[in-house]
Amino acid sequence: MGIMEDEINLTTPDTDLSERDKLLVDIDRALKIYYSVALVTVGTVLNILSIVILSRAAFRNSTTSVYLRYLACIDMFVLYNGLSRHFVSGISGYNIRYLSEAFCKFNLWSSAFAPDISAWILVVVTTERLMSIVLPHRVRTVCSKSTAAAAVIVITLIIMASNLPVLFFFGDQQVREDETNLTVTLRCVILTDYETFMNKVWYWLDLLKFVLLPSSILTIFNIIIIIYVIRSRRRVEKVVATKTFRGRPNSMTLTILKGSRHAQLTSGHPGFTTTTVPNNCVSGSNKEISLTITLLVINATFVICNTPIVVYFLASQYWFPPGLQPAERLTLTASIMAMYTNNAVNFLLYCATGSRFRAEIRHLCSDLRNAGSSWAASSRLVKNNNTSSEVLKSNHLDDQMVSVMGSMESFYTYQ
């Protein structure tokens, strides 16, 4: 996706712009400078916190945590790799891809594969969630931490390889100006041999593999998951089975109270007792539903944050005729910033929708407080031990001085 983010250069100097266009240029520059810094700072802190929380014992054995930890790492790489260029451009107007042809190729390649990996990791983890709901008995045999790690490696290698053509499409190119008859080097541009293919084919392939296809898969899978969850909840809340008659189970009723964490077996016949079903069955279901809701929100955020960039590339040629370049550049920058926002906010989504995640944050804070208290107590103990040692040393010196003085007094008396 990074190859679609190229700066739109103004053909009109800033001094010839109208007041409205100057305002748009200033807003564009402010987004690149301040919003980029804010996203990188917030995204770094939140993604590191996500990795820490998901690495704790409560999540460590979950296959989903393998994907989400890797997603947090990729998201940080996406933020630094992509926003650093926009920040430098906002500060100085310089495109860091002009540093060298090799750096141009690498930055374009990494800006293309990293967001793709982030998108397809969401697809894989949503697929696993769908399997756990539709085929709950087979998912444990198919999905494990080792298969999750293998899936991450395979996805990464395939996506990196699929974006390798970018290395050949871009580079430095020398052209001769007709007016001056001088040879000029254009840095980090689409090479002439690939220009038609890039504009007519590759841009659409890039858009398809980064946004359109993952968003379509996520939307379809999310609809199926929602349908299955609703059906499951309705089944759980219905009255199932059997009365008892004269001590023999016959047509008792299993009722799971909506929103509660326990289930009861109740008889339709008066005089029979009520039996409580262990609540781990219901709490396990609640955990699954909580995780499902979290993934649904993450997927919805991905679609929402990436919709502006899709709309821009589909409609910009109709919205922005020649002469409106400042407005077009601002629209592109705002769309790109919305895209990068998705890579910074997953921690907040985990907190908002995941009860287990919030509980683990509280446990982490409690552990940190206990560690701080233990450290303070240890410091006080060491200080007290040092003080006691100093007192003992002082008393020992005093005894030695008394002994010496006594010996001197005896010596002089004897003399």
C-alpha positions as CSV (number, residue, x, y, z in Angstrom):
1,M,0.0,0.0,0.0
2,G,3.0,2.3,0.5
3,I,3.5,2.7,-3.2
4,M,0.1,4.4,-3.4
5,E,1.1,7.0,-0.9
6,D,3.4,9.1,-3.0
7,E,3.3,12.8,-2.4
8,I,1.2,14.9,-4.8
9,N,3.6,17.7,-5.7
10,L,2.1,21.1,-6.3
11,T,2.8,22.5,-9.7
12,T,1.9,26.0,-8.5
13,P,4.4,27.7,-6.1
14,D,3.1,28.4,-2.6
15,T,3.3,32.2,-3.4
16,D,0.7,31.8,-6.2
17,L,-1.8,29.9,-4.1
18,S,-5.1,31.4,-2.9
19,E,-5.7,31.9,0.8
20,R,-7.9,28.9,0.9
21,D,-5.3,26.7,-0.7
22,K,-2.6,28.0,1.6
23,L,-4.8,27.0,4.5
24,L,-5.2,23.5,3.1
25,V,-1.4,23.3,2.7
26,D,-0.9,24.3,6.3
27,I,-3.4,21.8,7.5
28,D,-1.7,19.1,5.5
29,R,1.6,20.0,6.9
30,A,0.2,20.0,10.5
31,L,-1.2,16.5,10.0
32,K,2.1,15.2,8.8
33,I,4.0,16.7,11.7
34,Y,1.8,16.6,14.8
35,Y,-0.6,13.8,14.1
36,S,2.3,11.6,12.9
37,V,4.2,12.2,16.1
38,A,1.1,11.6,18.2
39,L,0.3,8.3,16.4
40,V,3.9,7.0,16.7
41,T,4.1,7.9,20.4
42,V,0.7,6.5,21.3
43,G,1.0,3.5,19.0
44,T,4.4,2.6,20.5
45,V,3.2,2.7,24.1
46,L,-0.1,0.9,23.4
47,N,1.4,-1.8,21.2
48,I,4.1,-2.5,23.8
49,L,1.4,-2.8,26.5
50,S,-0.5,-5.2,24.3
51,I,2.6,-7.4,23.9
52,V,3.2,-7.3,27.7
53,I,-0.4,-8.2,28.6
54,L,-0.8,-10.9,25.9
55,S,2.5,-12.5,27.1
56,R,1.2,-13.0,30.6
57,A,0.1,-16.4,31.9
58,A,-3.7,-15.8,31.3
59,F,-3.1,-15.5,27.5
60,R,0.2,-17.2,26.9
61,N,-1.3,-20.5,25.9
62,S,-3.9,-19.1,23.6
63,T,-3.3,-19.3,19.9
64,T,-5.1,-16.0,19.4
65,S,-2.5,-14.3,21.6
66,V,0.3,-15.5,19.2
67,Y,-1.4,-13.7,16.3
68,L,-2.2,-10.6,18.3
69,R,1.3,-10.2,19.7
70,Y,2.8,-10.5,16.2
71,L,0.1,-8.0,15.0
72,A,1.3,-5.5,17.7
73,C,4.9,-5.9,16.5
74,I,4.0,-5.4,12.8
75,D,1.8,-2.4,13.7
76,M,4.8,-0.7,15.4
77,F,6.9,-1.4,12.3
78,V,4.2,0.0,10.0
79,L,4.0,3.2,12.1
80,Y,7.7,3.9,12.2
81,N,8.3,2.9,8.6
82,G,5.5,4.9,7.1
83,L,5.0,7.9,9.4
84,S,8.7,8.8,9.6
85,R,8.6,9.7,5.9
86,H,5.5,11.8,6.3
87,F,7.0,13.6,9.4
88,V,10.2,14.5,7.6
89,S,8.1,15.7,4.6
90,G,6.0,17.9,6.8
91,I,9.0,19.4,8.6
92,S,11.3,20.0,5.6
93,G,9.3,19.1,2.5
94,Y,12.0,16.5,1.7
95,N,11.1,12.9,0.7
96,I,13.5,10.6,2.5
97,R,13.1,8.1,-0.4
98,Y,15.5,10.5,-2.3
99,L,18.4,9.5,-0.1
100,S,19.5,6.7,-2.4
101,E,18.0,4.4,-5.0
102,A,18.5,1.4,-2.7
103,F,16.7,3.1,0.2
104,C,13.9,4.2,-2.2
105,K,13.4,0.5,-3.3
106,F,13.5,-0.8,0.3
107,N,11.2,1.8,1.8
108,L,8.6,1.3,-1.0
109,W,8.8,-2.5,-0.6
110,S,8.5,-2.4,3.2
111,S,5.7,0.1,3.0
112,A,3.9,-2.3,0.8
113,F,4.3,-5.6,2.6
114,A,4.0,-4.5,6.3
115,P,0.4,-3.2,6.1
116,D,-0.5,-6.3,4.0
117,I,0.8,-8.6,6.8
118,S,-1.2,-6.6,9.4
119,A,-4.4,-7.0,7.3
120,W,-4.0,-10.8,6.6
121,I,-3.1,-11.6,10.3
122,L,-6.6,-10.2,11.1
123,V,-8.0,-12.5,8.4
124,V,-6.2,-15.6,9.9
125,V,-7.2,-14.9,13.5
126,T,-10.8,-14.3,12.4
127,T,-10.8,-17.5,10.5
128,E,-9.6,-19.4,13.6
129,R,-12.4,-17.7,15.6
130,L,-15.0,-18.8,13.0
131,M,-13.7,-22.4,13.1
132,S,-13.9,-22.4,16.9
133,I,-17.6,-21.4,16.7
134,V,-18.7,-23.5,13.7
135,L,-16.4,-26.5,14.4
136,P,-15.7,-26.3,18.1
137,H,-14.7,-30.0,18.4
138,R,-12.1,-29.9,15.6
139,V,-10.5,-26.5,16.3
140,R,-8.3,-27.9,19.1
141,T,-6.8,-30.5,16.9
142,V,-6.2,-28.0,14.0
143,C,-5.3,-24.8,15.8
144,S,-2.3,-24.8,18.3
145,K,0.5,-22.5,19.2
146,S,2.8,-24.3,16.8
147,T,0.4,-24.0,13.9
148,A,-0.2,-20.3,14.7
149,A,3.6,-19.7,14.6
150,A,3.8,-21.6,11.3
151,A,0.9,-19.6,9.9
152,V,2.6,-16.3,10.9
153,I,5.8,-17.3,9.2
154,V,4.1,-18.5,6.0
155,I,1.9,-15.4,5.7
156,T,4.9,-13.1,6.2
157,L,7.0,-14.9,3.6
158,I,4.2,-15.1,1.0
159,I,3.3,-11.4,1.4
160,M,6.9,-10.2,1.3
161,A,7.5,-12.3,-1.9
162,S,4.3,-11.0,-3.5
163,N,5.5,-7.4,-3.1
164,L,9.0,-8.1,-4.5
165,P,8.1,-6.7,-8.0
166,V,8.1,-3.2,-6.4
167,L,11.8,-3.4,-6.2
168,F,12.0,-3.5,-10.0
169,F,9.2,-0.9,-10.7
170,F,10.9,2.1,-9.0
171,G,14.3,3.7,-9.2
172,D,16.3,6.6,-10.4
173,Q,15.9,7.6,-14.0
174,Q,17.7,10.0,-16.3
175,V,15.7,12.1,-18.7
176,R,16.7,14.8,-21.2
177,E,14.9,18.1,-21.0
178,D,13.9,19.4,-24.4
179,E,14.1,23.1,-23.5
180,T,17.6,23.1,-21.9
181,N,19.0,20.0,-23.6
182,L,20.3,18.9,-20.2
183,T,20.1,15.4,-18.6
184,V,18.2,15.4,-15.3
185,T,18.1,12.5,-12.8
186,L,14.6,11.9,-11.4
187,R,14.8,10.1,-8.1
188,C,12.5,7.3,-6.9
189,V,10.0,7.3,-9.8
190,I,8.2,4.7,-11.7
191,L,10.5,3.5,-14.4
192,T,9.3,4.1,-17.9
193,D,9.2,0.4,-18.8
194,Y,6.7,-0.4,-16.0
195,E,4.7,2.8,-16.0
196,T,1.7,1.4,-17.9
197,F,1.6,-1.8,-15.9
198,M,1.8,0.1,-12.6
199,N,-1.0,2.5,-13.4
200,K,-3.3,0.0,-15.0
201,V,-2.7,-3.2,-13.1
202,W,-0.4,-3.0,-10.0
203,Y,-2.2,-0.2,-8.2
204,W,-5.4,-2.2,-8.4
205,L,-3.7,-5.4,-7.3
206,D,-2.2,-3.5,-4.4
207,L,-5.6,-2.1,-3.4
208,L,-7.2,-5.6,-3.7
209,K,-4.7,-7.5,-1.6
210,F,-4.4,-4.8,1.1
211,V,-8.0,-3.6,1.6
212,L,-10.7,-4.9,-0.7
213,L,-10.1,-8.6,-0.3
214,P,-9.3,-8.7,3.4
215,S,-12.2,-6.3,4.2
216,S,-14.6,-8.5,2.2
217,I,-13.4,-11.7,3.9
218,L,-13.6,-10.1,7.4
219,T,-17.1,-8.7,6.7
220,I,-18.4,-12.1,5.5
221,F,-16.8,-14.0,8.4
222,N,-18.0,-11.5,10.9
223,I,-21.6,-11.8,9.7
224,I,-21.4,-15.6,10.0
225,I,-19.9,-15.4,13.5
226,I,-22.6,-13.0,14.6
227,I,-25.3,-15.3,13.3
228,Y,-23.8,-18.3,15.1
229,V,-23.3,-16.4,18.3
230,I,-26.9,-15.2,18.3
231,R,-28.2,-18.7,17.6
232,S,-26.0,-20.1,20.3
233,R,-27.2,-17.6,22.9
234,R,-30.8,-18.3,22.0
235,R,-30.2,-22.1,22.3
236,V,-28.6,-21.5,25.7
237,E,-31.4,-19.4,27.0
238,K,-34.1,-21.9,25.9
239,V,-35.6,-24.5,28.2
240,V,-34.2,-27.9,27.3
241,A,-35.4,-31.3,28.5
242,T,-36.9,-33.2,31.2
243,K,-39.4,-33.5,34.0
244,T,-38.8,-35.8,36.8
245,F,-41.5,-38.1,37.9
246,R,-41.2,-40.1,41.2
247,G,-37.5,-39.7,41.3
248,R,-36.8,-40.7,37.7
249,P,-35.5,-38.0,35.3
250,N,-38.1,-37.3,32.8
251,S,-38.6,-34.0,31.1
252,M,-36.5,-31.9,33.5
253,T,-35.7,-28.4,32.4
254,L,-32.3,-26.9,32.0
255,T,-32.6,-23.1,32.3
256,I,-29.6,-20.9,32.0
257,L,-30.4,-17.4,33.3
258,K,-29.6,-14.7,30.8
259,G,-26.6,-12.6,31.9
260,S,-25.9,-14.9,34.9
261,R,-22.9,-17.1,35.5
262,H,-24.7,-20.2,36.7
263,A,-27.2,-22.7,35.4
264,Q,-30.0,-24.5,37.2
265,L,-31.8,-27.8,36.7
266,T,-35.4,-27.1,37.7
267,S,-38.3,-29.5,37.8
268,G,-41.7,-28.8,36.4
269,H,-43.2,-30.8,39.2
270,P,-43.6,-29.3,42.7
271,G,-41.6,-30.8,45.5
272,F,-38.5,-31.6,43.5
273,T,-35.2,-30.0,44.2
274,T,-33.2,-27.6,42.2
275,T,-29.7,-28.6,41.1
276,T,-27.0,-26.0,40.3
277,V,-24.7,-26.8,37.3
278,P,-21.0,-25.8,37.7
279,N,-20.6,-22.3,36.4
280,N,-17.4,-23.0,34.5
281,C,-19.5,-24.1,31.6
282,V,-21.2,-20.8,31.4
283,S,-18.1,-18.7,32.2
284,G,-16.2,-20.6,29.4
285,S,-19.0,-19.6,27.0
286,N,-18.8,-16.0,28.3
287,K,-15.0,-15.9,27.6
288,E,-15.5,-17.1,24.0
289,I,-18.2,-14.5,23.4
290,S,-16.0,-11.8,24.9
291,L,-13.1,-12.8,22.6
292,T,-15.5,-12.9,19.7
293,I,-16.8,-9.4,20.4
294,T,-13.2,-8.1,20.6
295,L,-12.3,-9.5,17.2
296,L,-15.5,-8.2,15.7
297,V,-14.6,-4.7,16.9
298,I,-11.0,-4.9,15.7
299,N,-12.2,-6.1,12.3
300,A,-14.8,-3.3,12.1
301,T,-12.1,-0.7,13.0
302,F,-9.9,-2.1,10.2
303,V,-12.6,-1.7,7.6
304,I,-13.6,1.8,8.9
305,C,-10.1,3.2,9.0
306,N,-9.1,1.9,5.6
307,T,-12.3,2.9,3.8
308,P,-11.1,6.5,3.2
309,I,-8.0,5.4,1.3
310,V,-10.2,3.1,-0.9
311,V,-12.7,5.8,-1.6
312,Y,-9.9,8.2,-2.4
313,F,-8.2,6.0,-5.0
314,L,-11.5,5.0,-6.6
315,A,-13.0,8.5,-6.8
316,S,-10.1,11.1,-6.7
317,Q,-10.0,11.3,-10.5
318,Y,-13.6,12.4,-10.5
319,W,-13.4,14.7,-7.5
320,F,-10.2,16.6,-8.2
321,P,-9.8,18.1,-11.6
322,P,-6.5,19.9,-12.4
323,G,-5.9,23.0,-10.3
324,L,-7.2,21.6,-7.0
325,Q,-4.0,19.9,-6.0
326,P,-3.8,21.3,-2.4
327,A,-7.3,19.9,-1.7
328,E,-6.3,16.6,-3.2
329,R,-3.0,16.4,-1.2
330,L,-4.9,17.1,2.0
331,T,-7.5,14.5,1.2
332,L,-4.8,11.9,0.5
333,T,-2.9,12.8,3.7
334,A,-6.0,12.6,5.9
335,S,-6.9,9.2,4.3
336,I,-3.4,7.9,5.0
337,M,-3.5,9.1,8.6
338,A,-6.8,7.3,9.1
339,M,-5.2,4.1,7.7
340,Y,-2.3,4.4,10.2
341,T,-4.6,5.1,13.1
342,N,-5.8,1.5,12.8
343,N,-2.2,0.4,13.6
344,A,-2.2,2.4,16.8
345,V,-5.5,1.7,18.6
346,N,-5.8,-2.0,19.0
347,F,-4.9,-1.9,22.7
348,L,-7.8,0.5,23.3
349,L,-10.1,-1.9,21.5
350,Y,-8.9,-4.8,23.7
351,C,-9.6,-2.7,26.8
352,A,-13.0,-1.6,25.6
353,T,-14.3,-5.0,24.7
354,G,-12.2,-7.6,26.5
355,S,-13.1,-8.3,30.2
356,R,-10.2,-10.7,30.5
357,F,-7.9,-8.1,29.1
358,R,-9.0,-5.5,31.5
359,A,-8.7,-8.0,34.4
360,E,-5.2,-8.8,33.4
361,I,-4.3,-5.1,33.3
362,R,-5.5,-4.8,36.9
363,H,-3.4,-7.9,37.8
364,L,-0.4,-6.3,36.2
365,C,-0.9,-3.1,38.0
366,S,-1.3,-5.0,41.3
367,D,1.9,-7.0,40.6
368,L,3.8,-3.7,39.9
369,R,2.5,-2.2,43.1
370,N,3.5,-5.3,45.1
371,A,6.9,-5.3,43.4
372,G,7.3,-1.6,44.3
373,S,6.3,-2.3,47.9
374,S,8.7,-5.3,48.1
375,W,11.5,-3.2,46.7
376,A,10.8,-0.4,49.2
377,A,10.7,-2.9,52.1
378,S,14.0,-4.4,50.9
379,S,15.6,-1.0,50.7
380,R,14.5,-0.2,54.2
381,L,15.8,-3.6,55.5
382,V,19.1,-3.0,53.8
383,K,19.3,0.5,55.3
384,N,18.4,-0.8,58.8
385,N,21.0,-3.6,58.4
386,N,23.6,-1.0,57.4
387,T,22.6,1.2,60.4
388,S,22.9,-1.8,62.8
389,S,26.3,-2.7,61.3
390,E,27.5,0.9,61.8
391,V,26.3,0.9,65.5
392,L,28.0,-2.4,66.2
393,K,31.2,-1.1,64.6
394,S,31.0,2.0,66.7
395,N,30.4,0.1,69.9
396,H,33.3,-2.2,69.0
397,L,35.6,0.8,68.5
398,D,34.4,2.3,71.8
399,D,35.3,-0.9,73.6
400,Q,38.7,-1.0,71.9
401,M,39.3,2.7,73.0
402,V,38.3,1.9,76.6
403,S,40.6,-1.1,76.6
404,V,43.5,1.0,75.2
405,M,42.9,3.8,77.7
406,G,42.7,1.2,80.6
407,S,46.0,-0.3,79.4
408,M,47.7,3.1,79.2
409,E,46.4,4.0,82.7
410,S,47.8,0.8,84.0
411,F,51.1,1.4,82.3
412,Y,51.4,4.9,83.7
413,T,50.3,3.8,87.1
414,Y,52.8,0.9,87.0
415,Q,55.5,3.3,85.8
